[in-house]
C-alpha cells in the first residue's frame, strides 16, 4: 500500500511554538505560589518565630551568667586554699621550738646602759619566744623600767633578730646628791659608779622645787660664765632663799629677791676684794642681801677652816 505524503494540507493543524513557553511560565508561577504558600503556612504553624533573636540573646545572657558564676566560684576556691595554706604555715611557725629569737642588737647613743643591762632585763621575762609569737611591747615596757631610760623602741627583724633603739636622759646637774636632773627638769637616777664626770653641777632644794631651781640656774649661770666664773652649786631653801657656790669655793648669799641685780653687784665688787693685802686669808663668802652693800667673810689659808678668823665689813656699792 502506498502512502502519499501530502504537504500543506489544510486538514492538519501545525504545532504551536508558543505553547511551551506558556506552560513553563505557568509552572514557574505555580512554583512561586507554592513557595509563598509554604512560607505562610510555616509562619502560621510557628507564631513565635519572630522572637527567635530575643531567645538567642536570652540564651547568650544565661550562658554569660553561668560562666561568671563559675569564674567567681573558682576564685573563691583559690582564695580559700591560699588562706588555709597561710594559716597552716603561721600555725607551724608559732611553735616555741621554731624561729627562736637568738640575736640582740642595741642601738642609740648610750652613756649609762650596758649590753648586760638589756640582756638581764629581757631574760627577767623568761626565755624569749619565737619570732612570730613574741610581743615586742613586753620587751619595751621591761626596758623602760631602767630609771635612766627616756624612750625605747623595739622591733623584730626576720628571722631571729631583736633590734632595740634606746634614748637616755641627759643629765645637766645632780639633784640632792642621789639623783640627776635633765634639761626638762625630769628627775632620774643612775648608779654613781657610771656617772663619772658628767653633771658636775650640784642643785639642792626641797621636793617639788626642781623646776624653779632649774629656771633660776638657767638665768644665773650665763651671767657668771660670761664673766669667767664657774658655778659649782646652787641651793634654794624652803623659804626660796638662794645660795651659790663657785668653783673656787666662794659662797654667795643672794636671798629671795633681786637675784640678777645682786649678782651684778658681786661681779663689780669681786676685783676689789681680790686686791686685799693680807695673803694669809682667802675669801670665804659674800652676803649680797643688803640693799646698799655686802658682808664679806674671810678664812685663814693656814688653818683652812671655813669659819675661822672671819671679818665682816660693810662696803658701799661703788
C-alpha positions in Angstrom: 0.0 0.0 0.0 1.4 3.3 -1.0 1.1 6.2 1.3 1.5 9.7 0.0 2.9 12.4 1.9 0.9 15.5 1.4 2.3 18.8 2.4 0.4 21.9 3.2 -2.8 20.1 3.9 -5.4 22.2 5.4 -6.8 19.4 7.5 -3.7 19.2 9.7 -3.0 22.0 12.2 0.6 22.9 12.6 2.3 22.6 16.1 2.2 25.8 18.0 5.5 27.1 19.1 4.1 29.5 21.7 2.5 26.8 23.9 5.7 25.5 25.6 6.7 28.9 26.9 3.3 29.4 28.4 3.4 26.1 30.2 6.9 27.0 31.6 5.6 30.3 32.8 2.7 28.6 34.4 4.9 26.1 36.2 7.2 29.0 37.5 4.1 30.8 38.7 2.9 27.7 40.4 6.3 27.2 41.9 6.2 30.8 43.3 2.8 30.3 44.6 3.8 27.0 46.3 6.8 28.8 47.9 4.5 31.6 49.1 2.0 29.1 50.5 4.8 27.1 52.2 6.2 30.3 53.9 2.8 31.4 55.0 2.0 28.0 56.3 5.3 27.8 58.2 4.6 31.2 59.8 1.1 30.1 60.6 2.4 26.9 62.2 5.1 28.8 64.3 3.6 32.0 65.6 6.7 32.6 67.9 9.2 32.6 65.0 9.7 36.5 65.1 11.1 36.2 68.7 14.0 33.9 67.7 16.5 36.8 68.0 15.3 37.6 71.5 15.6 34.0 72.5 19.1 33.8 71.3 20.0 36.9 73.4 18.4 35.4 76.5 20.3 32.1 76.0 23.6 34.2 75.5 23.0 36.1 78.7 22.3 32.9 80.6 25.5 31.4 79.3 27.4 34.5 80.3 26.0 34.5 83.8 26.8 30.8 84.2 30.4 31.5 83.1 30.7 34.4 85.6 29.4 32.3 88.4 31.8 29.6 87.6 34.7 32.0 87.5 33.7 33.5 90.8 33.3 30.1 92.4 36.8 29.1 91.1 38.3 32.3 92.6 36.7 31.7 95.9 38.1 28.2 95.9 41.6 29.5 95.2 41.4 32.2 97.9 40.1 29.6 100.4 43.0 27.3 99.6 45.6 30.1 100.0 44.0 31.2 103.3 44.2 27.6 104.6 47.8 27.3 103.5 48.8 30.6 105.1 47.0 29.7 108.3 48.8 26.3 108.4 52.2 28.0 107.8 51.7 30.6 110.5 50.4 28.0 113.0 53.5 26.0 112.3 55.8 29.0 112.7 54.3 29.9 116.1 55.7 26.8 117.7 58.1 27.6 120.5 60.8 25.5 119.0 60.7 27.2 115.6 62.4 30.5 114.7 63.5 31.4 118.3 64.8 35.0 118.9 68.5 34.5 119.3 70.2 37.8 118.2 70.1 41.1 120.1 71.1 44.4 118.5 71.2 47.6 120.7 71.3 51.0 119.0 71.3 54.6 120.1 73.7 56.9 122.0 74.5 55.3 125.3 76.3 56.7 128.3 75.0 54.6 131.1 73.4 51.5 129.5 75.4 48.3 129.0 74.6 45.3 126.9 74.3 43.3 130.0 71.5 45.7 131.3 69.4 44.9 128.3 70.1 41.2 128.3 69.2 40.9 132.0 66.0 42.9 131.5 64.9 40.6 128.7 65.9 37.4 130.5 63.9 38.5 133.5 60.8 37.8 131.5 61.8 34.3 130.9 63.1 32.6 127.8 62.4 34.7 124.6 59.7 33.1 122.5 59.6 32.6 118.8 59.8 35.3 116.2 56.1 35.1 115.3 54.8 34.6 118.9 56.7 37.2 120.9 55.2 40.6 121.6 57.8 43.3 121.4 55.7 45.7 123.6 56.5 43.4 126.5 60.2 43.9 125.9 59.7 47.7 125.5 57.9 48.0 128.8 60.5 46.0 130.6 63.5 48.0 129.3 61.7 51.3 130.1 61.9 50.3 133.8 65.6 51.2 133.8 65.4 54.6 135.6 67.8 56.4 133.2 66.0 55.3 130.0 63.8 58.0 128.5 62.5 56.2 125.4 62.7 52.7 123.9 61.6 51.3 120.5 61.8 47.5 119.9 61.2 45.7 116.6 61.8 42.3 115.2 63.8 41.5 112.1 63.4 38.3 110.2 64.2 35.6 111.0 65.6 35.7 114.6 66.8 39.2 115.4 65.6 41.7 118.0 66.5 45.4 117.4 66.4 47.8 120.3 66.9 51.6 120.0 67.5 53.5 123.3 67.2 57.2 124.2 68.7 58.0 127.6 68.1 61.0 129.8 70.9 63.5 129.5 71.9 64.9 132.9 72.8 68.6 133.4 73.1 68.6 137.2 73.0 66.3 140.2 69.9 66.7 142.4 70.2 66.4 146.1 73.3 64.2 145.8 71.5 61.0 144.9 69.6 61.9 141.8 70.1 63.6 138.4 68.2 66.3 136.6 67.8 66.6 132.9 67.2 69.7 130.8 63.4 69.4 131.2 63.5 69.1 134.9 63.0 65.3 134.9 64.4 63.6 138.0 66.1 60.2 137.4 68.8 58.1 138.8 72.0 56.4 137.6 74.5 54.2 139.5 77.1 56.6 140.8 79.9 54.4 139.5 78.7 55.1 135.9 78.3 58.8 136.3 82.0 59.7 136.1 82.5 63.4 135.5 79.1 64.0 133.9 76.8 66.6 135.5 79.3 68.2 137.9 76.8 70.9 138.8 75.0 70.4 142.1 71.5 71.5 142.8 69.8 71.3 146.1 66.2 72.1 147.1 63.1 70.8 148.7 61.0 68.3 146.9 59.0 69.8 144.1 61.3 72.8 143.6 63.4 71.3 140.9 61.7 73.3 138.1 62.2 76.6 140.0 65.8 75.8 140.6 66.4 74.8 137.0 64.8 78.0 135.8 67.0 80.1 138.2 70.1 78.2 137.2 69.5 79.0 133.5 69.2 82.7 134.3 72.3 82.8 136.6 74.8 80.6 135.0 75.2 82.5 131.7 75.9 85.7 133.6 78.6 84.1 135.7 80.1 82.2 132.7 80.4 85.4 130.7 82.5 86.9 133.5 84.8 83.9 133.8 83.1 82.4 136.9 82.1 78.8 137.1 79.1 77.8 139.1 79.6 74.7 141.2 76.5 74.5 143.4 73.1 76.2 143.7 70.8 75.7 146.6 67.3 77.0 147.4 65.9 76.8 150.9 62.3 76.1 151.9 61.8 79.8 152.0 63.2 80.2 148.4 66.4 81.9 149.5 69.2 81.3 147.1 72.8 80.4 147.8 75.5 79.8 145.2 79.0 78.3 145.4 81.6 79.0 142.8 84.4 76.6 141.7 86.8 78.5 144.0 84.5 77.6 146.9 83.4 81.2 147.4 79.8 81.3 148.7 77.3 83.9 147.5 74.2 84.7 149.5 71.5 86.1 147.2 68.4 85.9 149.3 64.9 85.6 148.0 64.6 88.6 145.6 66.6 90.6 143.1 69.0 87.7 142.2 70.3 89.2 139.0 70.9 92.7 140.5 72.7 91.2 143.4 74.8 89.0 141.1 75.8 92.0 139.1 76.9 93.8 142.3 79.1 90.8 143.1 80.8 90.9 139.7 81.6 94.6 140.1 82.9 94.1 143.7 85.0 91.0 143.2 88.1 92.6 141.6 88.4 94.9 144.6 88.2 92.1 147.0 91.0 90.2 145.2 93.4 93.1 145.8 93.3 92.8 149.6 96.9 92.9 151.0 96.6 90.1 153.6 97.9 87.0 151.7 97.2 84.7 154.7 93.4 84.9 154.2 91.1 84.0 151.4 87.6 85.0 150.5 85.1 82.7 152.1 81.6 84.2 151.4 79.9 87.3 150.2 76.5 88.2 151.6 74.6 90.2 149.0 71.3 90.5 150.8 71.9 94.1 151.8 70.4 97.0 149.8 73.5 99.3 149.8 76.4 97.0 150.4 77.7 93.5 151.1 79.0 91.4 154.0 82.3 89.6 153.3 83.7 86.7 155.2 87.4 85.6 155.2 89.1 82.4 156.2 92.7 81.6 157.1 94.7 79.8 154.5 96.9 78.1 157.1 94.1 76.6 159.2 91.8 76.0 156.1 88.8 76.3 158.4 85.9 77.9 156.7 84.7 79.9 159.7 88.0 80.8 161.5 89.2 84.5 161.7 86.2 85.8 159.9 85.9 89.5 159.4 82.8 91.2 158.2 82.9 94.6 156.6 80.4 96.8 155.2 81.3 98.1 151.7 79.2 100.6 149.9 78.4 99.9 146.4 80.7 101.9 144.1 
